[in-house]
Amino acid sequence: MFCFVFQTPEEEDRFCYLYEKYHKLFYKVAYDILHNHQDAEDALQISLEIIYRYFYKIKDEIEKKCVGYMIVIIRNESIDLFNTRKKILVANEDVMDRKHFMQRENENGFLKNQELKEAIKKLDDKYRDILLLKYVYGYSMKEIAKMLKITETNVSTRLERGRKQLKNKMEQGVDEHEDK
């Protein structure tokens, strides 16, 4: 059932007992937040791993308190997963079609928005997502790091590399148009 190694057989028995008795409730808590079967199962799995890591600290013999603690973890993980997936989904939408984005022109005025749109589409996903989250949606580097579960240093590095890639792609596009 689980791939967890508990410190004592009693802990394992207690964990299994609580899971067997309340697994439907645990699933319902996750599903009520996520409204998706696979996401609820993912959140439950992540939560059970967290609960397992700290299960030895739960000394409370009162079953309801222990289950309450488990539900809080499941709820928090479900909310985190919901927010992460929602923000990534928004970032992956074709934001280039949004009116405010299409109306922007570069500072020299000779590049068309279509060229910028095409250059952004050609970026690696990890760079495109960071650039869109930062410059289109206005998230801070700290918020992006939390959303994508990476370090702020990694966000900064990806932002820098993404800008360089975008600049190169835009310069390539300009050169192609000048040759025509």
MOKANOR-V876315 format. One record per backbone hydrogen bond with DSSP energy under -0.5 kcal/mol. CO is the residue of the C=O (numbers start at 1). NH is the residue of the N-H. If there is no record, write none. Layout:
# MOKANOR-V876315
CO:NH, CO:NH
This chain:
# MOKANOR-V876315
4:6, 8:12, 9:13, 10:14, 11:15, 12:16, 13:17, 14:18, 15:19, 16:20, 17:21, 18:22, 19:23, 22:26, 23:27, 24:28, 25:29, 26:30, 27:31, 28:32, 29:33, 30:33, 30:34, 31:35, 36:40, 37:41, 38:42, 39:43, 40:44, 41:45, 42:46, 43:47, 44:48, 45:49, 46:50, 47:51, 48:52, 49:53, 50:54, 51:55, 52:55, 54:57, 54:58, 55:58, 57:59, 61:63, 62:66, 63:67, 64:68, 65:69, 66:70, 67:71, 68:72, 69:73, 70:74, 71:75, 72:76, 73:77, 74:78, 75:79, 76:80, 77:81, 78:82, 79:83, 80:84, 81:85, 82:86, 83:87, 84:88, 85:89, 86:90, 87:91, 88:92, 89:93, 90:93, 93:95, 94:97, 95:98, 98:102, 99:103, 101:104, 106:109, 111:106, 112:115, 112:116, 113:117, 114:118, 115:119, 116:120, 117:121, 118:122, 120:123, 124:127, 124:128, 125:129, 126:130, 127:131, 128:132, 129:133, 130:134, 131:135, 131:136, 132:136, 132:137, 133:139, 140:144, 141:145, 142:146, 143:147, 144:148, 145:149, 145:150, 151:155, 152:156, 153:157, 154:158, 155:159, 156:160, 157:161, 158:162, 159:163, 160:164, 161:165, 162:166, 163:167, 164:168, 165:169, 166:170, 167:171, 168:172, 169:173, 170:174, 171:175, 172:176, 173:177, 174:178, 175:179, 176:180
